[in-house]
């Protein structure tokens, strides 16, 4: 009788660990995919500016811009806050 109780306990513990581990895995997958920008962002660029390329890497948004009376430039935006971090000018 003690062997049956031991087997039931082991099966219960392993089932709990399987369910808990699955929930943790699913939670981490959904948490990592929540990178969203605010609904509206103003870049503050002059009229006539042209977007050349947009790319996201490591939660940073890189926007390549040309024209608008300025030299070509790359604007870097933090996707978590939607704030402009830096502007790289290409002279």
N, C-alpha and C positions, 0 to 999 in steps of 0.2 A: 504494500500500500504506500509506503514511503517513496518507493521508486516512481510510482505514478504521480504523486504529488510533486516530486522534483521535476519530472518531465513537463508537467503542466506549467510550473513556475518558469522553466526555461523557455517554453513556447510563448508564454505571456510576455516575458521580458524581450525576447527577440522580435515579437510582433510590435511591441511598443516602440522599440528602436527603429524598426523599419518605417513605421508610420511617421514618427517624429523626424527622422532623417529626410524622408520625402517632403514633408512640409517645410523644413529648413531649406532644402534645395530649391523648391518652387518659390519660396519667399525671396531667396537671394537672386533668382533669375528675374523676377518681377521688379525687385528693387533696383537692379542694374539697368533696366530699360526705361526708367522714368526721366530721362533727360529731355526737358521741354523748355523751349524759350518762352518768354513772355509774349503776349498777343501782339504787341506793337513795340518796335524799337526804332528810334531815330538815330541815323548815323551822323547827321549833321554835315553832310557833304553838299557842295554847291550844285546848283541846277546844271544839267548837262553831263553829270557823272554817269559812267557806264559800269555796271557790274560785269566783270569778266569771268570770275570763278568763285564758287562757294564750296567750302570743304569743312567737315567736322572731324577733329582728332582730339582725343583725351579731354572731352568736355569743353573744348575751345572751338569757336566758330571762326574760320579764316575767310575773309571776304576780299577778293581782289578787285580793285576799282581803278578805272582810268578816266581820262578826260576831265571835264568840269573846270578847266583853267588851272589845274594843278598837275604835278607829275604823277606817274603811276604810284599806287600805294596799296598796302595790305592792312586791313583793319582786323584786329583780334578781339573777339567778344567772348566773355565767360558765359556759357550756356545756362549755368545754374542761376545766376543773378540777372543776366541780360545786360550787364554793364560793359562798356568799352574798356578793354585793358590797355591796348597799345595801338599805335599806328606806325607802320613801317613805310617810309617813303623811299621810292626807287628813283634816284636822280640820274 
